[in-house]
């Protein structure tokens, strides 16, 4: 622009234009710098660290994934164990996910043909394997998603105008979905939330209470409930039945339920672990009836040990448009690739491999069930003892005839507290038993389950765990051996709990804490008695004493475990005692706890009293020393206090003053004069201090015997008596006076060698010198101290 500006006639306008151009250039440069700084600032602070720069190499990314999977501090053995459980069939499933991503980039026509072939093959194979003829399949990641799509399909089928009017159609006739009370927790609420229905549309059907299994749906009661709903203008829509309840593994009466659904034009959906047995050669009639249902959900991943394979819902429906509207089918080819991992895995396993895995799981449950029948105090809860894929058992101690009569009388009262406490204790013990078995034999896959009637139980469901964990027959044998070891501990602890409670309640200074959720002998607290009115200070002292008590109990050589209790929900300032054995001496244990608590309390009080006494003694000593200094000034006179004059005066006329000091007697807690020390030139010992309080229950134990163990006196009585009498004879021989006969005195020396005689003589000489020189060193030491003073 310099050219046009120079050609302008008015130089003022030209100068003004030139300045404007320079100003605009400066503003643009500043704006450009601000934008560059903002870009640098954004790139430096707002972009996450792994994304900065030009990216990372493949090795670094895979190393990061490995650290996230296994942890940086985890041992190599556990890593190899986890990778080993995947197996080759698991590798095929993982390969399917990679192939699905690769196939999705093919051209549309090839992708359509390939996905159609994969989907049709997998559906056909599953329908043949699990005896479900003329069925369609829906593959989904969440095992509840298949049931959700089925509910939408039924709503579209039963409500003709639902596609147009939506929820307005549901208001005229409220739909009802029926599920068993033994179904999965939260299943009904999840369905209502996803379908947009109120919770009043979900009806929970109770299980049998009088006849049949207590985990099966009460069919007669269901019939009455459906009739009432129909009369009230509601529409019975769908019934969810179980072929293997989530808790106990029981199967509903599917034949009668199918007849009831046909009567009221309802849809029957079945799910459960027992559906896996449909692939076996022999199938129980109760499970075989599932093949007549309208839909079923199969979880093949856990049954066959296949990681990340989808669940499958098989269903029968004639209208493909409604299936498309409900989301059971899709026109997108990529959606059909969900079946690819399962398509590869089924071909790799083959029919024999699939049947072998399911059959192996059934054999494991039968092996455990046969062993449990021979164990005392173990109660099983299975539907069919000949073929039950799920085994549920619990520890339960039967009562004698007299106890049964008393408990029957107590059971007549509704919710008797003794019965309630007893069940709570058994639930706690079975919770501990399940956790111990799972920890000792992790390959077994046992877990703890809460059942409505049985309470807390231990569950073994090999169809859900054995293929993944690699459970074998020897793992079941090891599980039974561990169970045999734990049963005596459980019975002993249960029997000694009441005795321990009685002993603690009658012992002064101890307070019994009732904690039904603690798996062990019991809970005790040393009750600290104090006149202190400050609650905080008393609480701290109580915590201090019980903490020290726990420390001292753990220092004892015993098989018991003492702890502060559970991390959450436990009582404060208590000592929790774990499981015990039958040879426990409860009285000795309680007395030891009480004596140790008293010892800690007395030592604490002694320390407090001594601190107070020392403080008062120091104050009194300061006052007496100040008074003595004043008296010394009066005796010496004023001239002796002048620095130069006092030195000259002391040189001409020394002042003889008796040293006066004070000593503090810790035993008596008083100040005493030191005059007696200077007179006798030895420090007095004073009063003998009282003995330190110790436990009076230092029970003499045999070598190797641990604390709190009862000795078997019936079998070892003779040996104990003989050993005690022999010790008494030895003590009498030691106390017998020596003989005065010279021959007896010279005899031992004569039989010894000359070198031994010299050593004996030298030892006697040293002994005489030691006995003759007892006090001189102390006296000399006292004289030296006096001269120094």
LUMFI-845604 format. One line per field, with one value per residue (C-alpha): x, y, z. Coordinates in steps of 0.5 Angstrom, whole numbers, plus 500, padded with zeros to 3 digits. Each point is the difference from the previous one (the first is absolute). Example, Ala and Ser with C-alpha at 12.3 -4.5 7.8 and 13.67 -1.06 7.14 Angstrom:
<nodes>
c1 (525/502)
c2 (491/507)
c3 (516/498)
</nodes>
This chain:
<nodes>
c1 (500/506/499/493/502/506/496/495/500/499/506/496/495/506/503/494/499/507/499/494/503/506/495/495/507/502/493/500/506/498/494/504/505/494/497/506/501/493/502/506/497/494/504/505/494/494/502/501/507/499/497/506/505/500/497/503/503/496/505/498/493/500/504/495/495/503/502/492/498/505/503/507/501/497/504/501/497/493/501/501/495/495/502/500/493/498/502/500/492/501/505/495/495/505/502/492/500/506/497/494/503/504/494/496/504/498/496/493/497/506/499/492/501/506/496/493/504/503/494/496/505/501/492/499/506/497/493/502/505/495/494/496/497/498/503/503/506/502/507/501/506/495/497/493/500/497/494/499/500/495/495/500/498/495/497/500/496/495/499/498/500/507/504/496/497/505/499/493/498/503/496/494/502/506/505/502/507/501/506/502/502/506/502/507/500/498/497/493/502/505/495/495/505/502/493/498/494/498/503/492/501/505/497/504/497/502/503/497/499/497/501/506/506/501/503/495/494/494/495/494/501/502/494/496/504/499/492/500/504/495/494/503/501/508/503/505/506/505/503/507/502/506/504/505/499/506/500/499/499/493/496/492/495/501/494/495/502/500/493/498/503/496/494/501/503/507/507/505/507/505/507/505/506/496/499/507/498/496/506/501/497/496/496/495/493/499/506/498/493/504/500/493/500/500/507/506/507/506/507/505/506/500/498/505/506/499/502/497/494/493/494/495/492/497/492/495/496/496/500/507/498/498/507/503/496/502/507/501/503/503/501/508/505/505/495/499/508/499/499/507/504/494/500/508/500/494/504/506/497/495/494/505/504/493/497/507/500/493/500/507/496/495/504/504/493/499/506/500/493/502/505/496/495/505/502/496/498/499/493/499/495/499/494/502/505/502/501/501/504/500/502/498/502/501/503/494/501/494/497/499/493/499/503/495/494/503/501/493/497/504/498/492/502/500/507/503/506/504/498/502/507/501/499/504/506/499/500/507/503/498/503/506/500/499/505/505/499/500/507/503/497/500/499/494/496/495/497/495/493/494/493/494/498/507/504/507/503/506/498/504/498/505/496/502/507/503/502/503/504/502/496/502/498/506/498/494/503/505/493/497/507/500/492/502/505/496/494/503/502/493/497/505/499/492/500/505/497/495/505/504/495/498/507/501/493/502/507/501/503/498/494/497/499/494/502/496/504/507/502/504/500/497/502/502/502/504/496/504/497/502/497/502/494/503/497/505/506/497/499/507/502/495/503/507/499/496/506/505/496/500/507/502/495/503/507/498/501/493/496/495/499/499/498/496/495/497/502/493/494/504/500/506/505/498/504/497/502/500/498/503/501/497/506/499/500/495/500/508/499/495/504/506/497/497/507/503/495/501/508/499/496/504/506/497/497/507/503/495/501/507/500/496/504/506/498/497/507/504/496/501/507/501/497/504/506/499/498/507/504/497/502/507/500/498/506/505/499/499/508/501/496/504/505/507/498/497/506/505/495/499/508/501/494/497/493/498/493/496/498/492/497/494/498/494/497/496/497/498/498/504/506/505/507/506/504/499/504/506/500/500/504/495/493/495/495/494/493/500/496/493/500/498/493/500/495/499/498/507/498/506/500/503/506/497/493/496/496/493/500/497/505/497/501/496/506/506/498/505/506/498/500/506/504/497/503/506/501/498/506/505/498/501/507/502/498/503/506/507/503/506/504/507/499/494/503/507/496/498/507/504/496/502/506/505/498/493/502/503/494/496/504/501/493/499/505/497/493/503/503/493/497/505/500/493/499/507/499/494/503/506/496/495/507/502/493/501/507/498/494)
c2 (500/504/502/503/504/503/502/504/507/502/498/500/494/496/500/499/494/497/500/497/494/499/500/495/496/500/498/494/498/500/496/495/499/500/494/496/501/497/494/499/501/495/495/500/500/497/494/494/497/494/504/505/500/495/494/494/494/493/497/506/499/493/500/505/495/495/504/502/493/497/505/502/497/493/494/496/494/503/503/493/497/505/500/492/500/503/494/499/500/507/502/499/504/506/499/501/507/502/496/504/507/498/497/506/504/495/503/500/494/495/503/498/493/498/503/496/494/501/501/495/495/501/501/493/497/502/498/493/500/502/497/506/499/506/505/507/503/506/502/505/502/501/493/504/504/494/500/507/499/495/504/505/495/498/507/501/493/501/508/501/507/501/502/506/502/498/500/502/493/498/504/497/493/500/494/495/497/494/498/495/502/496/504/504/506/506/497/503/507/499/498/506/505/498/499/507/496/501/495/498/497/495/494/496/493/496/493/494/500/493/495/500/503/507/503/498/505/499/498/500/507/502/498/504/506/500/499/506/504/498/502/507/502/498/497/494/500/496/495/499/493/497/494/500/506/505/498/492/498/497/500/502/495/503/495/503/507/499/497/506/505/497/501/507/501/502/500/495/502/495/501/497/496/493/502/497/493/500/499/493/493/500/506/500/501/506/503/497/504/506/498/502/507/506/503/498/503/496/503/496/504/497/493/499/504/505/507/506/496/503/497/497/501/494/502/498/505/501/507/503/507/500/496/506/505/497/500/493/500/505/503/502/495/502/498/493/499/499/493/499/498/495/498/498/497/495/498/499/496/496/496/495/506/504/494/498/507/500/492/501/506/495/495/505/502/492/499/505/498/493/502/505/495/496/506/502/507/501/502/500/503/497/499/493/496/496/506/507/504/505/498/504/498/503/498/499/496/495/501/494/498/504/506/499/500/506/503/498/504/506/499/501/507/505/502/498/504/493/497/507/500/493/501/506/496/495/505/503/493/498/507/498/493/502/505/496/494/505/503/493/497/505/496/497/506/500/506/502/501/503/496/502/494/497/506/500/494/498/499/496/501/497/502/507/500/493/501/507/498/493/496/493/494/501/507/497/495/505/504/495/499/507/500/494/504/506/496/498/507/503/495/501/508/499/496/504/507/499/498/506/505/497/500/507/503/497/502/507/505/497/502/496/503/496/501/494/502/498/493/498/498/507/507/503/507/501/505/506/503/507/506/504/504/502/495/502/498/494/498/501/496/494/500/500/494/496/501/498/494/498/501/496/494/500/499/494/493/498/497/506/506/506/507/506/497/502/506/503/499/497/502/505/499/492/494/495/493/495/493/495/492/495/500/508/501/506/501/501/504/505/500/502/506/502/500/503/506/501/500/505/504/500/502/505/503/499/504/506/500/499/506/504/498/502/507/502/497/505/506/498/499/507/503/496/502/507/500/497/505/506/496/499/508/502/495/502/508/505/501/493/502/506/497/502/501/493/497/503/499/492/500/502/497/495/498/493/499/493/498/500/496/497/493/498/493/498/494/504/506/505/504/498/503/498/501/492/499/505/497/492/502/495/502/496/496/502/496/494/502/496/495/501/498/494/494/495/495/498/493/495/497/494/502/501/501/507/504/499/493/494/495/493/498/493/497/504/499/495/503/507/497/496/506/505/495/499/508/500/494/504/506/496/498/507/502/494/503/497/494/501/494/502/494/503/506/498/494/505/503/494/497/506/502/505/505/500/500/506/503/498/503/507/500/499/506/505/498/501/507/502/499/503/507/502/507/503/503/503/503/503/503/503/503/503/503/503/503/503/503)
c3 (500/500/493/500/506/497/494/505/499/508/504/506/497/498/507/503/496/501/507/500/496/505/506/496/499/507/503/495/502/508/498/496/506/505/496/499/508/501/496/503/507/498/497/507/505/497/496/504/501/496/494/500/494/494/504/503/497/501/505/505/499/501/506/503/499/503/506/501/499/505/504/501/506/499/500/494/502/501/493/496/504/498/492/501/501/494/496/492/500/503/495/495/503/500/493/498/503/496/494/501/500/493/497/501/495/494/495/501/496/502/508/499/497/505/506/498/499/507/504/496/502/507/501/497/504/507/498/499/506/505/497/498/493/495/504/499/504/503/502/505/505/507/501/502/494/496/505/499/493/501/504/495/495/504/501/492/499/506/499/492/500/505/494/498/507/505/507/499/499/506/504/498/502/505/498/505/500/505/503/505/507/499/494/500/504/497/493/501/501/494/496/502/499/493/498/503/504/507/506/500/494/503/504/505/500/507/500/503/508/501/495/495/500/503/494/495/498/503/494/504/503/493/497/505/499/493/500/505/495/494/504/502/493/499/495/502/495/502/505/501/503/502/498/506/505/501/507/501/493/500/494/500/497/493/497/505/499/492/501/504/495/494/504/501/494/503/498/504/500/504/502/505/500/499/493/499/501/494/496/504/497/507/502/506/498/504/496/493/501/498/493/500/502/496/501/504/502/499/504/496/502/507/498/495/503/494/502/497/496/500/503/495/501/496/498/496/496/493/499/498/500/507/502/496/504/506/499/499/493/496/493/502/498/505/506/497/501/508/498/497/507/501/493/500/507/499/494/504/506/495/503/504/503/502/503/504/504/502/502/504/504/502/502/504/504/501/503/505/501/502/505/503/502/504/504/507/501/493/497/492/496/493/496/497/503/494/495/504/496/506/507/506/507/507/507/505/506/502/507/505/502/506/496/494/505/503/493/498/505/499/493/501/502/494/499/506/502/501/494/496/504/498/493/500/503/495/494/503/501/493/497/503/497/493/500/503/495/494/503/501/494/495/494/503/498/507/502/505/499/504/499/503/504/501/502/498/496/496/493/495/492/496/493/502/502/499/492/502/506/498/505/501/504/505/501/503/504/503/501/504/504/502/502/504/504/501/503/507/500/499/505/505/500/499/507/504/498/506/505/498/501/507/502/498/503/507/499/504/495/493/496/495/493/496/493/496/494/502/498/506/508/502/501/507/503/506/504/503/506/501/504/495/498/493/495/495/504/503/493/498/506/498/493/503/505/495/494/505/502/493/499/506/498/493/503/504/497/498/494/501/496/503/496/500/496/493/497/499/505/506/507/503/505/500/499/495/501/494/498/506/500/505/505/502/507/500/508/499/494/504/506/496/497/506/504/494/500/507/500/494/504/506/497/496/507/503/495/501/507/500/495/505/506/497/497/508/502/496/502/507/499/497/506/505/496/500/507/501/496/504/507/497/499/507/503/495/501/495/499/497/495/497/494/503/507/501/497/504/506/499/499/507/503/496/501/502/498/500/493/499/494/498/497/497/502/494/504/506/496/505/501/505/502/498/507/501/493/503/507/497/494/496/497/503/496/503/500/496/494/499/494/493/499/496/498/505/494/498/498/500/493/497/495/494/502/499/504/501/499/504/503/499/507/499/496/502/508/502/496/503/507/500/497/506/505/497/500/507/502/496/504/507/498/498/507/504/504/498/503/506/498/498/495/497/499/497/496/494/500/500/494/496/495/503/495/502/508/498/497/506/505/496/499/508/501/496/503/507/498/497/506/504/496/500/503/499/493/502/506/497/494/506/503/493/499/507/499/493/503)
</nodes>
